């Protein structure tokens, strides 16, 4: 059964603020990754949640992105960083 037969692409107006949810083992690792990937640009990094066993944390990283390529670049680069487990 097909629920939605149309394929629609997300259409955003740039520049816009974008929120990445980052899952990692520790806060310091996320802070290092953000500094290395985002660099000198302004961004906000806030704690979102901790797993019940304390093994993982999730953090929200919000920043202004200027176009689709930039938004995708930050996603892919954060996802590939050794301190990051997952990016949503």
Secondary structure as the mmCIF struct_conf table of DSSP 4:
data_model
#
loop_
_struct_conf.conf_type_id
_struct_conf.id
_struct_conf.beg_label_comp_id
_struct_conf.beg_label_asym_id
_struct_conf.beg_label_seq_id
_struct_conf.end_label_comp_id
_struct_conf.end_label_asym_id
_struct_conf.end_label_seq_id
BEND BEND1 UNK A 3 UNK A 3
HELX_LH_PP_P HELX_LH_PP_P1 UNK A 13 UNK A 13
BEND BEND2 UNK A 14 UNK A 15
STRN STRN1 UNK A 16 UNK A 24
BEND BEND3 UNK A 25 UNK A 25
HELX_RH_AL_P HELX_RH_AL_P1 UNK A 27 UNK A 38
TURN_TY1_P TURN_TY1_P1 UNK A 39 UNK A 40
BEND BEND4 UNK A 41 UNK A 41
STRN STRN2 UNK A 43 UNK A 50
TURN_TY1_P TURN_TY1_P2 UNK A 52 UNK A 53
BEND BEND5 UNK A 54 UNK A 55
STRN STRN3 UNK A 57 UNK A 65
BEND BEND6 UNK A 67 UNK A 67
HELX_RH_AL_P HELX_RH_AL_P2 UNK A 68 UNK A 80
BEND BEND7 UNK A 81 UNK A 81
TURN_TY1_P TURN_TY1_P3 UNK A 82 UNK A 83
STRN STRN4 UNK A 84 UNK A 87
#
